[in-house]
Amino acid sequence: MLADPALSADRFSAVVELTVAICQDPWLAGSNGLEGDPDWREILIPHGFGIAEYWINRADHNVILTRIVPF
């Protein structure tokens, strides 16, 4: 999605800003656990641009953005 040259600057900025926020605090207010596993999370991208899904790897202390679904 982020490599699409037709992507608006507003949408790109919102996704990048959210990615940084997730890395700083993967337990963001507004994020929800998926399928009963609190390490799998989803959160709405600000301004109604879509939804992001990510996985918190507690063992390695990192977060992996797994999917972005644009609206």
mmJSON file of the N, C-alpha and C atoms, coordinates in Angstrom:
{"data_MODEL":{"atom_site":{
"group_PDB":["ATOM","ATOM","ATOM","ATOM","ATOM","ATOM","ATOM","ATOM","ATOM","ATOM","ATOM","ATOM","ATOM","ATOM","ATOM","ATOM","ATOM","ATOM","ATOM","ATOM","ATOM","ATOM","ATOM","ATOM","ATOM","ATOM","ATOM","ATOM","ATOM","ATOM","ATOM","ATOM","ATOM","ATOM","ATOM","ATOM","ATOM","ATOM","ATOM","ATOM","ATOM","ATOM","ATOM","ATOM","ATOM","ATOM","ATOM","ATOM","ATOM","ATOM","ATOM","ATOM","ATOM","ATOM","ATOM","ATOM","ATOM","ATOM","ATOM","ATOM","ATOM","ATOM","ATOM","ATOM","ATOM","ATOM","ATOM","ATOM","ATOM","ATOM","ATOM","ATOM","ATOM","ATOM","ATOM","ATOM","ATOM","ATOM","ATOM","ATOM","ATOM","ATOM","ATOM","ATOM","ATOM","ATOM","ATOM","ATOM","ATOM","ATOM","ATOM","ATOM","ATOM","ATOM","ATOM","ATOM","ATOM","ATOM","ATOM","ATOM","ATOM","ATOM","ATOM","ATOM","ATOM","ATOM","ATOM","ATOM","ATOM","ATOM","ATOM","ATOM","ATOM","ATOM","ATOM","ATOM","ATOM","ATOM","ATOM","ATOM","ATOM","ATOM","ATOM","ATOM","ATOM","ATOM","ATOM","ATOM","ATOM","ATOM","ATOM","ATOM","ATOM","ATOM","ATOM","ATOM","ATOM","ATOM","ATOM","ATOM","ATOM","ATOM","ATOM","ATOM","ATOM","ATOM","ATOM","ATOM","ATOM","ATOM","ATOM","ATOM","ATOM","ATOM","ATOM","ATOM","ATOM","ATOM","ATOM","ATOM","ATOM","ATOM","ATOM","ATOM","ATOM","ATOM","ATOM","ATOM","ATOM","ATOM","ATOM","ATOM","ATOM","ATOM","ATOM","ATOM","ATOM","ATOM","ATOM","ATOM","ATOM","ATOM","ATOM","ATOM","ATOM","ATOM","ATOM","ATOM","ATOM","ATOM","ATOM","ATOM","ATOM","ATOM","ATOM","ATOM","ATOM","ATOM","ATOM","ATOM","ATOM","ATOM","ATOM","ATOM","ATOM","ATOM","ATOM","ATOM","ATOM","ATOM","ATOM","ATOM","ATOM"],
"id":[1,2,3,4,5,6,7,8,9,10,11,12,13,14,15,16,17,18,19,20,21,22,23,24,25,26,27,28,29,30,31,32,33,34,35,36,37,38,39,40,41,42,43,44,45,46,47,48,49,50,51,52,53,54,55,56,57,58,59,60,61,62,63,64,65,66,67,68,69,70,71,72,73,74,75,76,77,78,79,80,81,82,83,84,85,86,87,88,89,90,91,92,93,94,95,96,97,98,99,100,101,102,103,104,105,106,107,108,109,110,111,112,113,114,115,116,117,118,119,120,121,122,123,124,125,126,127,128,129,130,131,132,133,134,135,136,137,138,139,140,141,142,143,144,145,146,147,148,149,150,151,152,153,154,155,156,157,158,159,160,161,162,163,164,165,166,167,168,169,170,171,172,173,174,175,176,177,178,179,180,181,182,183,184,185,186,187,188,189,190,191,192,193,194,195,196,197,198,199,200,201,202,203,204,205,206,207,208,209,210,211,212,213],
"type_symbol":["N","C","C","N","C","C","N","C","C","N","C","C","N","C","C","N","C","C","N","C","C","N","C","C","N","C","C","N","C","C","N","C","C","N","C","C","N","C","C","N","C","C","N","C","C","N","C","C","N","C","C","N","C","C","N","C","C","N","C","C","N","C","C","N","C","C","N","C","C","N","C","C","N","C","C","N","C","C","N","C","C","N","C","C","N","C","C","N","C","C","N","C","C","N","C","C","N","C","C","N","C","C","N","C","C","N","C","C","N","C","C","N","C","C","N","C","C","N","C","C","N","C","C","N","C","C","N","C","C","N","C","C","N","C","C","N","C","C","N","C","C","N","C","C","N","C","C","N","C","C","N","C","C","N","C","C","N","C","C","N","C","C","N","C","C","N","C","C","N","C","C","N","C","C","N","C","C","N","C","C","N","C","C","N","C","C","N","C","C","N","C","C","N","C","C","N","C","C","N","C","C","N","C","C","N","C","C","N","C","C","N","C","C"],
"label_atom_id":["N","CA","C","N","CA","C","N","CA","C","N","CA","C","N","CA","C","N","CA","C","N","CA","C","N","CA","C","N","CA","C","N","CA","C","N","CA","C","N","CA","C","N","CA","C","N","CA","C","N","CA","C","N","CA","C","N","CA","C","N","CA","C","N","CA","C","N","CA","C","N","CA","C","N","CA","C","N","CA","C","N","CA","C","N","CA","C","N","CA","C","N","CA","C","N","CA","C","N","CA","C","N","CA","C","N","CA","C","N","CA","C","N","CA","C","N","CA","C","N","CA","C","N","CA","C","N","CA","C","N","CA","C","N","CA","C","N","CA","C","N","CA","C","N","CA","C","N","CA","C","N","CA","C","N","CA","C","N","CA","C","N","CA","C","N","CA","C","N","CA","C","N","CA","C","N","CA","C","N","CA","C","N","CA","C","N","CA","C","N","CA","C","N","CA","C","N","CA","C","N","CA","C","N","CA","C","N","CA","C","N","CA","C","N","CA","C","N","CA","C","N","CA","C","N","CA","C","N","CA","C","N","CA","C","N","CA","C","N","CA","C","N","CA","C","N","CA","C"],
"label_alt_id":[null,null,null,null,null,null,null,null,null,null,null,null,null,null,null,null,null,null,null,null,null,null,null,null,null,null,null,null,null,null,null,null,null,null,null,null,null,null,null,null,null,null,null,null,null,null,null,null,null,null,null,null,null,null,null,null,null,null,null,null,null,null,null,null,null,null,null,null,null,null,null,null,null,null,null,null,null,null,null,null,null,null,null,null,null,null,null,null,null,null,null,null,null,null,null,null,null,null,null,null,null,null,null,null,null,null,null,null,null,null,null,null,null,null,null,null,null,null,null,null,null,null,null,null,null,null,null,null,null,null,null,null,null,null,null,null,null,null,null,null,null,null,null,null,null,null,null,null,null,null,null,null,null,null,null,null,null,null,null,null,null,null,null,null,null,null,null,null,null,null,null,null,null,null,null,null,null,null,null,null,null,null,null,null,null,null,null,null,null,null,null,null,null,null,null,null,null,null,null,null,null,null,null,null,null,null,null,null,null,null,null,null,null],
"label_comp_id":["MET","MET","MET","LEU","LEU","LEU","ALA","ALA","ALA","ASP","ASP","ASP","PRO","PRO","PRO","ALA","ALA","ALA","LEU","LEU","LEU","SER","SER","SER","ALA","ALA","ALA","ASP","ASP","ASP","ARG","ARG","ARG","PHE","PHE","PHE","SER","SER","SER","ALA","ALA","ALA","VAL","VAL","VAL","VAL","VAL","VAL","GLU","GLU","GLU","LEU","LEU","LEU","THR","THR","THR","VAL","VAL","VAL","ALA","ALA","ALA","ILE","ILE","ILE","CYS","CYS","CYS","GLN","GLN","GLN","ASP","ASP","ASP","PRO","PRO","PRO","TRP","TRP","TRP","LEU","LEU","LEU","ALA","ALA","ALA","GLY","GLY","GLY","SER","SER","SER","ASN","ASN","ASN","GLY","GLY","GLY","LEU","LEU","LEU","GLU","GLU","GLU","GLY","GLY","GLY","ASP","ASP","ASP","PRO","PRO","PRO","ASP","ASP","ASP","TRP","TRP","TRP","ARG","ARG","ARG","GLU","GLU","GLU","ILE","ILE","ILE","LEU","LEU","LEU","ILE","ILE","ILE","PRO","PRO","PRO","HIS","HIS","HIS","GLY","GLY","GLY","PHE","PHE","PHE","GLY","GLY","GLY","ILE","ILE","ILE","ALA","ALA","ALA","GLU","GLU","GLU","TYR","TYR","TYR","TRP","TRP","TRP","ILE","ILE","ILE","ASN","ASN","ASN","ARG","ARG","ARG","ALA","ALA","ALA","ASP","ASP","ASP","HIS","HIS","HIS","ASN","ASN","ASN","VAL","VAL","VAL","ILE","ILE","ILE","LEU","LEU","LEU","THR","THR","THR","ARG","ARG","ARG","ILE","ILE","ILE","VAL","VAL","VAL","PRO","PRO","PRO","PHE","PHE","PHE"],
"label_asym_id":["A","A","A","A","A","A","A","A","A","A","A","A","A","A","A","A","A","A","A","A","A","A","A","A","A","A","A","A","A","A","A","A","A","A","A","A","A","A","A","A","A","A","A","A","A","A","A","A","A","A","A","A","A","A","A","A","A","A","A","A","A","A","A","A","A","A","A","A","A","A","A","A","A","A","A","A","A","A","A","A","A","A","A","A","A","A","A","A","A","A","A","A","A","A","A","A","A","A","A","A","A","A","A","A","A","A","A","A","A","A","A","A","A","A","A","A","A","A","A","A","A","A","A","A","A","A","A","A","A","A","A","A","A","A","A","A","A","A","A","A","A","A","A","A","A","A","A","A","A","A","A","A","A","A","A","A","A","A","A","A","A","A","A","A","A","A","A","A","A","A","A","A","A","A","A","A","A","A","A","A","A","A","A","A","A","A","A","A","A","A","A","A","A","A","A","A","A","A","A","A","A","A","A","A","A","A","A","A","A","A","A","A","A"],
"label_entity_id":["1","1","1","1","1","1","1","1","1","1","1","1","1","1","1","1","1","1","1","1","1","1","1","1","1","1","1","1","1","1","1","1","1","1","1","1","1","1","1","1","1","1","1","1","1","1","1","1","1","1","1","1","1","1","1","1","1","1","1","1","1","1","1","1","1","1","1","1","1","1","1","1","1","1","1","1","1","1","1","1","1","1","1","1","1","1","1","1","1","1","1","1","1","1","1","1","1","1","1","1","1","1","1","1","1","1","1","1","1","1","1","1","1","1","1","1","1","1","1","1","1","1","1","1","1","1","1","1","1","1","1","1","1","1","1","1","1","1","1","1","1","1","1","1","1","1","1","1","1","1","1","1","1","1","1","1","1","1","1","1","1","1","1","1","1","1","1","1","1","1","1","1","1","1","1","1","1","1","1","1","1","1","1","1","1","1","1","1","1","1","1","1","1","1","1","1","1","1","1","1","1","1","1","1","1","1","1","1","1","1","1","1","1"],
"label_seq_id":[1,1,1,2,2,2,3,3,3,4,4,4,5,5,5,6,6,6,7,7,7,8,8,8,9,9,9,10,10,10,11,11,11,12,12,12,13,13,13,14,14,14,15,15,15,16,16,16,17,17,17,18,18,18,19,19,19,20,20,20,21,21,21,22,22,22,23,23,23,24,24,24,25,25,25,26,26,26,27,27,27,28,28,28,29,29,29,30,30,30,31,31,31,32,32,32,33,33,33,34,34,34,35,35,35,36,36,36,37,37,37,38,38,38,39,39,39,40,40,40,41,41,41,42,42,42,43,43,43,44,44,44,45,45,45,46,46,46,47,47,47,48,48,48,49,49,49,50,50,50,51,51,51,52,52,52,53,53,53,54,54,54,55,55,55,56,56,56,57,57,57,58,58,58,59,59,59,60,60,60,61,61,61,62,62,62,63,63,63,64,64,64,65,65,65,66,66,66,67,67,67,68,68,68,69,69,69,70,70,70,71,71,71],
"pdbx_PDB_ins_code":[null,null,null,null,null,null,null,null,null,null,null,null,null,null,null,null,null,null,null,null,null,null,null,null,null,null,null,null,null,null,null,null,null,null,null,null,null,null,null,null,null,null,null,null,null,null,null,null,null,null,null,null,null,null,null,null,null,null,null,null,null,null,null,null,null,null,null,null,null,null,null,null,null,null,null,null,null,null,null,null,null,null,null,null,null,null,null,null,null,null,null,null,null,null,null,null,null,null,null,null,null,null,null,null,null,null,null,null,null,null,null,null,null,null,null,null,null,null,null,null,null,null,null,null,null,null,null,null,null,null,null,null,null,null,null,null,null,null,null,null,null,null,null,null,null,null,null,null,null,null,null,null,null,null,null,null,null,null,null,null,null,null,null,null,null,null,null,null,null,null,null,null,null,null,null,null,null,null,null,null,null,null,null,null,null,null,null,null,null,null,null,null,null,null,null,null,null,null,null,null,null,null,null,null,null,null,null,null,null,null,null,null,null],
"Cartn_x":[0.815,0.0,0.869,1.888,2.705,3.563,3.78,4.587,3.767,2.454,1.579,1.765,2.205,2.419,1.124,-0.027,-1.302,-1.762,-1.052,-1.409,-1.265,-2.291,-2.234,-1.224,-0.711,0.248,-0.401,-1.686,-2.394,-2.494,-2.842,-2.97,-1.602,-0.581,0.771,1.22,1.025,1.434,0.703,-0.592,-1.377,-0.857,-0.519,-0.013,1.361,2.225,3.562,3.458,2.621,2.435,1.914,0.959,0.422,1.493,2.289,3.359,4.343,4.705,5.609,4.946,3.679,2.954,2.879,2.632,2.559,3.915,4.986,6.322,6.64,6.159,6.403,5.548,4.313,3.401,2.434,2.745,1.872,0.511,0.335,-0.947,-1.776,-1.72,-2.406,-3.883,-4.364,-5.812,-6.502,-7.546,-8.265,-7.865,-6.766,-6.394,-7.134,-7.405,-8.144,-7.369,-7.474,-6.879,-7.672,-6.992,-7.629,-7.692,-8.816,-8.998,-8.528,-8.75,-8.42,-6.939,-6.099,-4.658,-4.289,-3.984,-3.711,-2.467,-1.603,-0.415,-0.729,-1.842,-2.326,-3.29,-3.024,-3.813,-4.286,-5.355,-5.794,-6.194,-6.052,-6.383,-6.792,-7.729,-8.143,-7.051,-6.831,-5.911,-6.673,-6.076,-6.782,-7.38,-8.426,-9.126,-9.907,-10.167,-10.947,-10.224,-8.885,-8.102,-7.988,-8.42,-8.338,-8.091,-7.56,-7.272,-5.894,-5.17,-3.854,-3.891,-3.184,-3.082,-1.604,-1.306,0.093,0.215,1.426,1.722,2.833,2.654,3.648,4.468,5.75,6.663,7.336,6.763,7.286,8.677,8.961,10.262,11.411,11.195,12.247,12.049,10.998,10.707,10.58,9.763,9.493,8.05,7.647,6.279,6.374,5.53,5.529,4.19,4.207,3.003,2.701,1.568,1.283,0.34,-0.529,-1.478,-2.045,-2.227,-2.922,-4.067,-5.27,-6.444,-7.009,-6.858,-7.371,-8.881,-9.518,-10.962,-11.155],
"Cartn_y":[-1.177,0.0,1.256,1.287,2.489,2.74,1.733,1.892,2.377,2.456,2.876,4.365,4.755,6.174,6.996,6.339,7.052,7.339,6.816,7.018,8.484,9.039,10.45,10.659,11.863,12.207,12.117,12.479,12.401,10.967,10.053,8.648,8.081,8.373,7.903,8.393,9.679,10.257,9.623,9.361,8.747,7.35,6.576,5.213,5.259,6.134,6.241,6.708,7.691,8.182,7.078,6.297,5.195,4.13,3.844,2.848,3.26,4.517,5.018,4.901,5.273,5.194,3.751,2.809,1.39,0.917,1.335,0.931,1.495,2.691,3.301,2.667,2.298,1.69,0.766,-0.522,-1.422,-1.665,-1.223,-1.395,-0.115,0.546,1.823,1.754,2.83,2.945,2.884,2.122,1.956,0.709,0.071,-1.189,-2.334,-3.355,-4.511,-5.787,-6.73,-8.045,-8.826,-9.694,-10.516,-11.974,-12.595,-14.041,-14.533,-13.731,-14.164,-14.131,-13.641,-13.55,-12.069,-11.592,-10.16,-9.663,-10.565,-10.149,-9.831,-10.315,-9.931,-8.779,-7.64,-6.43,-5.85,-5.084,-4.292,-2.914,-1.93,-0.554,0.203,1.109,1.937,2.953,3.16,4.207,5.528,6.555,7.826,8.372,9.14,9.821,8.851,7.639,6.676,6.095,6.092,5.613,4.096,3.38,1.927,1.334,0.128,-0.596,-1.25,-1.289,-1.919,-3.092,-4.136,-5.324,-5.55,-5.924,-6.138,-7.197,-7.696,-8.733,-8.246,-8.421,-8.029,-9.266,-9.224,-10.325,-9.998,-10.498,-10.171,-10.747,-11.91,-12.554,-11.712,-11.126,-10.328,-8.824,-8.443,-7.032,-6.198,-6.697,-5.908,-6.105,-5.285,-5.305,-5.463,-6.339,-6.587,-6.155,-5.177,-4.748,-5.796,-6.482,-7.609,-7.283,-6.278,-5.992,-4.59,-3.93,-2.649,-2.823,-2.547,-2.66,-1.253,-0.676,0.682,0.68,1.772,1.955,2.965],
"Cartn_z":[0.0,0.0,0.0,0.832,0.948,-0.291,-1.112,-2.319,-3.517,-3.385,-4.477,-4.737,-5.947,-6.228,-6.198,-6.291,-6.251,-4.818,-3.844,-2.441,-2.068,-1.436,-1.053,0.077,0.142,1.198,2.573,2.663,3.947,4.444,3.551,3.932,4.308,3.504,3.794,5.169,5.434,6.714,7.89,7.725,8.807,9.127,8.101,8.32,8.984,8.527,9.121,10.575,10.829,12.2,13.113,12.63,13.427,13.668,12.659,12.798,13.901,13.921,14.963,16.336,16.419,17.699,18.194,17.287,17.661,18.186,17.546,18.005,19.386,19.672,20.976,22.062,21.723,22.69,21.957,21.844,21.093,21.738,22.96,23.655,23.561,22.44,22.244,22.611,23.191,23.427,22.069,21.997,20.74,19.975,20.38,19.733,20.421,19.657,20.173,19.906,20.833,20.625,19.584,18.872,17.847,18.272,18.05,18.243,19.604,20.638,21.985,22.33,21.434,21.694,21.81,23.0,23.171,22.43,21.987,21.242,19.781,19.26,17.928,18.126,17.504,17.721,16.392,16.46,15.32,15.827,14.956,15.322,14.065,14.219,13.096,12.768,11.486,11.049,11.147,11.742,11.914,10.617,10.761,9.665,8.777,9.275,8.506,7.306,7.357,6.219,6.149,7.172,7.125,8.498,8.471,9.708,9.572,10.679,10.707,11.679,11.322,12.161,12.459,13.703,14.059,15.147,15.295,16.279,17.183,18.476,19.465,19.816,19.501,19.807,21.135,22.198,23.539,23.77,23.215,23.435,22.865,21.676,21.034,21.22,21.944,22.228,20.957,20.007,18.818,18.363,17.421,16.897,15.388,14.838,13.404,12.834,11.946,11.243,10.189,10.31,9.432,8.279,8.469,7.406,7.56,6.422,6.359,5.366,5.82,4.959,4.784,3.58,3.365,3.196,3.606,3.393,2.291],
"occupancy":[1.0,1.0,1.0,1.0,1.0,1.0,1.0,1.0,1.0,1.0,1.0,1.0,1.0,1.0,1.0,1.0,1.0,1.0,1.0,1.0,1.0,1.0,1.0,1.0,1.0,1.0,1.0,1.0,1.0,1.0,1.0,1.0,1.0,1.0,1.0,1.0,1.0,1.0,1.0,1.0,1.0,1.0,1.0,1.0,1.0,1.0,1.0,1.0,1.0,1.0,1.0,1.0,1.0,1.0,1.0,1.0,1.0,1.0,1.0,1.0,1.0,1.0,1.0,1.0,1.0,1.0,1.0,1.0,1.0,1.0,1.0,1.0,1.0,1.0,1.0,1.0,1.0,1.0,1.0,1.0,1.0,1.0,1.0,1.0,1.0,1.0,1.0,1.0,1.0,1.0,1.0,1.0,1.0,1.0,1.0,1.0,1.0,1.0,1.0,1.0,1.0,1.0,1.0,1.0,1.0,1.0,1.0,1.0,1.0,1.0,1.0,1.0,1.0,1.0,1.0,1.0,1.0,1.0,1.0,1.0,1.0,1.0,1.0,1.0,1.0,1.0,1.0,1.0,1.0,1.0,1.0,1.0,1.0,1.0,1.0,1.0,1.0,1.0,1.0,1.0,1.0,1.0,1.0,1.0,1.0,1.0,1.0,1.0,1.0,1.0,1.0,1.0,1.0,1.0,1.0,1.0,1.0,1.0,1.0,1.0,1.0,1.0,1.0,1.0,1.0,1.0,1.0,1.0,1.0,1.0,1.0,1.0,1.0,1.0,1.0,1.0,1.0,1.0,1.0,1.0,1.0,1.0,1.0,1.0,1.0,1.0,1.0,1.0,1.0,1.0,1.0,1.0,1.0,1.0,1.0,1.0,1.0,1.0,1.0,1.0,1.0,1.0,1.0,1.0,1.0,1.0,1.0,1.0,1.0,1.0,1.0,1.0,1.0],
"B_iso_or_equiv":[0.0,0.0,0.0,0.0,0.0,0.0,0.0,0.0,0.0,0.0,0.0,0.0,0.0,0.0,0.0,0.0,0.0,0.0,0.0,0.0,0.0,0.0,0.0,0.0,0.0,0.0,0.0,0.0,0.0,0.0,0.0,0.0,0.0,0.0,0.0,0.0,0.0,0.0,0.0,0.0,0.0,0.0,0.0,0.0,0.0,0.0,0.0,0.0,0.0,0.0,0.0,0.0,0.0,0.0,0.0,0.0,0.0,0.0,0.0,0.0,0.0,0.0,0.0,0.0,0.0,0.0,0.0,0.0,0.0,0.0,0.0,0.0,0.0,0.0,0.0,0.0,0.0,0.0,0.0,0.0,0.0,0.0,0.0,0.0,0.0,0.0,0.0,0.0,0.0,0.0,0.0,0.0,0.0,0.0,0.0,0.0,0.0,0.0,0.0,0.0,0.0,0.0,0.0,0.0,0.0,0.0,0.0,0.0,0.0,0.0,0.0,0.0,0.0,0.0,0.0,0.0,0.0,0.0,0.0,0.0,0.0,0.0,0.0,0.0,0.0,0.0,0.0,0.0,0.0,0.0,0.0,0.0,0.0,0.0,0.0,0.0,0.0,0.0,0.0,0.0,0.0,0.0,0.0,0.0,0.0,0.0,0.0,0.0,0.0,0.0,0.0,0.0,0.0,0.0,0.0,0.0,0.0,0.0,0.0,0.0,0.0,0.0,0.0,0.0,0.0,0.0,0.0,0.0,0.0,0.0,0.0,0.0,0.0,0.0,0.0,0.0,0.0,0.0,0.0,0.0,0.0,0.0,0.0,0.0,0.0,0.0,0.0,0.0,0.0,0.0,0.0,0.0,0.0,0.0,0.0,0.0,0.0,0.0,0.0,0.0,0.0,0.0,0.0,0.0,0.0,0.0,0.0,0.0,0.0,0.0,0.0,0.0,0.0],
"pdbx_formal_charge":[null,null,null,null,null,null,null,null,null,null,null,null,null,null,null,null,null,null,null,null,null,null,null,null,null,null,null,null,null,null,null,null,null,null,null,null,null,null,null,null,null,null,null,null,null,null,null,null,null,null,null,null,null,null,null,null,null,null,null,null,null,null,null,null,null,null,null,null,null,null,null,null,null,null,null,null,null,null,null,null,null,null,null,null,null,null,null,null,null,null,null,null,null,null,null,null,null,null,null,null,null,null,null,null,null,null,null,null,null,null,null,null,null,null,null,null,null,null,null,null,null,null,null,null,null,null,null,null,null,null,null,null,null,null,null,null,null,null,null,null,null,null,null,null,null,null,null,null,null,null,null,null,null,null,null,null,null,null,null,null,null,null,null,null,null,null,null,null,null,null,null,null,null,null,null,null,null,null,null,null,null,null,null,null,null,null,null,null,null,null,null,null,null,null,null,null,null,null,null,null,null,null,null,null,null,null,null,null,null,null,null,null,null],
"auth_seq_id":[1,1,1,2,2,2,3,3,3,4,4,4,5,5,5,6,6,6,7,7,7,8,8,8,9,9,9,10,10,10,11,11,11,12,12,12,13,13,13,14,14,14,15,15,15,16,16,16,17,17,17,18,18,18,19,19,19,20,20,20,21,21,21,22,22,22,23,23,23,24,24,24,25,25,25,26,26,26,27,27,27,28,28,28,29,29,29,30,30,30,31,31,31,32,32,32,33,33,33,34,34,34,35,35,35,36,36,36,37,37,37,38,38,38,39,39,39,40,40,40,41,41,41,42,42,42,43,43,43,44,44,44,45,45,45,46,46,46,47,47,47,48,48,48,49,49,49,50,50,50,51,51,51,52,52,52,53,53,53,54,54,54,55,55,55,56,56,56,57,57,57,58,58,58,59,59,59,60,60,60,61,61,61,62,62,62,63,63,63,64,64,64,65,65,65,66,66,66,67,67,67,68,68,68,69,69,69,70,70,70,71,71,71],
"auth_comp_id":["MET","MET","MET","LEU","LEU","LEU","ALA","ALA","ALA","ASP","ASP","ASP","PRO","PRO","PRO","ALA","ALA","ALA","LEU","LEU","LEU","SER","SER","SER","ALA","ALA","ALA","ASP","ASP","ASP","ARG","ARG","ARG","PHE","PHE","PHE","SER","SER","SER","ALA","ALA","ALA","VAL","VAL","VAL","VAL","VAL","VAL","GLU","GLU","GLU","LEU","LEU","LEU","THR","THR","THR","VAL","VAL","VAL","ALA","ALA","ALA","ILE","ILE","ILE","CYS","CYS","CYS","GLN","GLN","GLN","ASP","ASP","ASP","PRO","PRO","PRO","TRP","TRP","TRP","LEU","LEU","LEU","ALA","ALA","ALA","GLY","GLY","GLY","SER","SER","SER","ASN","ASN","ASN","GLY","GLY","GLY","LEU","LEU","LEU","GLU","GLU","GLU","GLY","GLY","GLY","ASP","ASP","ASP","PRO","PRO","PRO","ASP","ASP","ASP","TRP","TRP","TRP","ARG","ARG","ARG","GLU","GLU","GLU","ILE","ILE","ILE","LEU","LEU","LEU","ILE","ILE","ILE","PRO","PRO","PRO","HIS","HIS","HIS","GLY","GLY","GLY","PHE","PHE","PHE","GLY","GLY","GLY","ILE","ILE","ILE","ALA","ALA","ALA","GLU","GLU","GLU","TYR","TYR","TYR","TRP","TRP","TRP","ILE","ILE","ILE","ASN","ASN","ASN","ARG","ARG","ARG","ALA","ALA","ALA","ASP","ASP","ASP","HIS","HIS","HIS","ASN","ASN","ASN","VAL","VAL","VAL","ILE","ILE","ILE","LEU","LEU","LEU","THR","THR","THR","ARG","ARG","ARG","ILE","ILE","ILE","VAL","VAL","VAL","PRO","PRO","PRO","PHE","PHE","PHE"],
"auth_asym_id":["A","A","A","A","A","A","A","A","A","A","A","A","A","A","A","A","A","A","A","A","A","A","A","A","A","A","A","A","A","A","A","A","A","A","A","A","A","A","A","A","A","A","A","A","A","A","A","A","A","A","A","A","A","A","A","A","A","A","A","A","A","A","A","A","A","A","A","A","A","A","A","A","A","A","A","A","A","A","A","A","A","A","A","A","A","A","A","A","A","A","A","A","A","A","A","A","A","A","A","A","A","A","A","A","A","A","A","A","A","A","A","A","A","A","A","A","A","A","A","A","A","A","A","A","A","A","A","A","A","A","A","A","A","A","A","A","A","A","A","A","A","A","A","A","A","A","A","A","A","A","A","A","A","A","A","A","A","A","A","A","A","A","A","A","A","A","A","A","A","A","A","A","A","A","A","A","A","A","A","A","A","A","A","A","A","A","A","A","A","A","A","A","A","A","A","A","A","A","A","A","A","A","A","A","A","A","A","A","A","A","A","A","A"],
"auth_atom_id":["N","CA","C","N","CA","C","N","CA","C","N","CA","C","N","CA","C","N","CA","C","N","CA","C","N","CA","C","N","CA","C","N","CA","C","N","CA","C","N","CA","C","N","CA","C","N","CA","C","N","CA","C","N","CA","C","N","CA","C","N","CA","C","N","CA","C","N","CA","C","N","CA","C","N","CA","C","N","CA","C","N","CA","C","N","CA","C","N","CA","C","N","CA","C","N","CA","C","N","CA","C","N","CA","C","N","CA","C","N","CA","C","N","CA","C","N","CA","C","N","CA","C","N","CA","C","N","CA","C","N","CA","C","N","CA","C","N","CA","C","N","CA","C","N","CA","C","N","CA","C","N","CA","C","N","CA","C","N","CA","C","N","CA","C","N","CA","C","N","CA","C","N","CA","C","N","CA","C","N","CA","C","N","CA","C","N","CA","C","N","CA","C","N","CA","C","N","CA","C","N","CA","C","N","CA","C","N","CA","C","N","CA","C","N","CA","C","N","CA","C","N","CA","C","N","CA","C","N","CA","C","N","CA","C","N","CA","C","N","CA","C","N","CA","C","N","CA","C"],
"pdbx_PDB_model_num":[1,1,1,1,1,1,1,1,1,1,1,1,1,1,1,1,1,1,1,1,1,1,1,1,1,1,1,1,1,1,1,1,1,1,1,1,1,1,1,1,1,1,1,1,1,1,1,1,1,1,1,1,1,1,1,1,1,1,1,1,1,1,1,1,1,1,1,1,1,1,1,1,1,1,1,1,1,1,1,1,1,1,1,1,1,1,1,1,1,1,1,1,1,1,1,1,1,1,1,1,1,1,1,1,1,1,1,1,1,1,1,1,1,1,1,1,1,1,1,1,1,1,1,1,1,1,1,1,1,1,1,1,1,1,1,1,1,1,1,1,1,1,1,1,1,1,1,1,1,1,1,1,1,1,1,1,1,1,1,1,1,1,1,1,1,1,1,1,1,1,1,1,1,1,1,1,1,1,1,1,1,1,1,1,1,1,1,1,1,1,1,1,1,1,1,1,1,1,1,1,1,1,1,1,1,1,1,1,1,1,1,1,1]
}}}
